[in-house]
């Protein structure tokens, strides 16, 4: 019986009588075990497209959905799309692992497995399959390549960028451990130099576009293949998603988790650099009030910021490392200095409970001492 209490008819088809009887026995076995009876209409490709548009897009962040869509289009559908959803086997998923690892990387195979596992989990909830084969398989695990900078290398970056226009940007990355989007979205009205704190309650993020033509009476859809070329394009965000448009696709958005919304102290060295930076850029255009912006006053795209980071590394004579290594460096050096791990979690915005205001106040004091010690260590 369905949710409405009415009986539902299950159907299956086979080329042979024996195959039909096997399907019938399997269906009866699933019902006796309290499991949903697998449906027969969906292919893996059809379900993944439906899952992306109807289940994932309204519930996940826009950047997460773009990652899901790319993985589904580039890897999952080519490898598994023609298989019936109910017939998907563990060996099919393992073959996908091997193909994606051989053609791209183990990291991408890991991501493809996690996306498939999430999509199959919703198919299981909807009663389309009787088990999630991806949930029972070992996820491809790439070796960790996250290597922090040494204290000497971090100090070399600070020394090489002292007089740069964006010198305080790199100092903030190494002395606070804040994420790239958190710092690029930082505005002066959330910087308190008097109390030496910054408020990381927003981040800079690039949203996608969606077609908005053909929605009004008498309006016909445009011929643009890409939503970004639509003359009536709109920023693509799910209902209730909080964002502030700044320039083009660049917007201020709320961080992903509650733990990421935080006020953290900054050491005296960074306070001085920020004060100098504000004075040096006071006469430059800055319509959005951002701490760091382009010479024309627009937000700095993530790609531009990353290119500037690699230029700084080259100038300091250091090998190329991801920008996220600066955040990893902060955490590692703080641990090397003996700072309590709960303080580091609060500073970096990891998932850690902050239960009372009194605890937050004590944590802020400990955090201030920790970052001051780090700044002294890198001087």
C-alpha positions, 0 to 999 in steps of 0.5 A: 500500500502507498502513503495514501493507504491505497494498494499499488500495483507493481509491474516488471517485464522480461523476455522469458517466463523464467526471467519474469518469475525471478523478478516476481520472487525477488519482489516478494522477497523484498516485500517480506523483508520490509524493503522497497521493490526496485523500480524498472523505469529509471536508468542511471543517467535518467535518475542522475539528471532528475536528482540534480535538478529536482533533489540536489539543486534546491537543497545544496549550495550553488557551488556544490551543485555545480561540482555535482553537475560536472561530476555527473556529466563528465564521469558518472553518465559516461561510465554508468548512464546506460545501466538500469538503476535497479541493475547497478552492481558493485562491479559497475561502480568499481569499474567507474573507479578504475576508469576515472582514476586512469583518465583523470585522477584518484581524487576525481574518482573519490569525488565521483563515488561520493556524488553517486553515493548521495544520488543513490541514497535518495533513490533508496529513499524514493523506493527505486532501489533496494540497496545503495551499492556505493554505500557498501563499497570502499571509497577510493582514498587518494594519499594526502598531499596537503603539506604546510609551509614551514615557519621559515617559508611563511616568514619569507612570504611576509618579508617579501610582501611587506610593501606590496599593495596586497601584503596585508592580504597574505599576512591575513592568510598566514596569521589568521588561517581564514579561508580565501573566500572569507578574506576576499569578502571581508569588508571594512565595516567588519574590521575593528582595528581598535579591538583588533578583531575581524568578523568573518560572517560573509564570504565572496563566492561566484554564483552561476546564472540561469535563464529567466527568459520565457517566464513572462506572458508572451515572452519566448525563450532565447536561443542562447545555449549558455545561461550566461548569454541570456539577455534576462539571465538571473543569478542561480541560487536556491530559494532562501539562499542568502546572498548580496550581489556585488559585481557580475557573478561575484556575491557575498554569501553566508558561510556553509556552517554555523561554526564558520560564522565567527569573530576572531582576534588579529595580532598587532602586526596585522592590525598595523598592516591593515591600518596602513593598507586602509590609509594607502587605498583611501583615495581609490574607488571602493564601492563595496567597502571591501578590504581588498579589491582590484585597482578599479574597486571591484571584488577580486576573483578567486582565480586572480587571487590565486595567480597573485599567490603563486607570483608571491611564492615565486618572488620569495623563492618558494615552490608552488603550493595551493593557497589553502596551504596557508590555512593549513600552515596556520593550524600546523604552526599553532599546534607546534607552538602548543596551542590547545586544539579547541582554540585552533578549531574556533579560530579556523571555523571548524565544527566545534561547539561554542555553548555560552557567551562566557566560553566564547569570551574565554576562547577569544582571549586564548585565541588572541594570545595564540595569534600574537604568539604566532605573529611573534614566531614569524617575525 
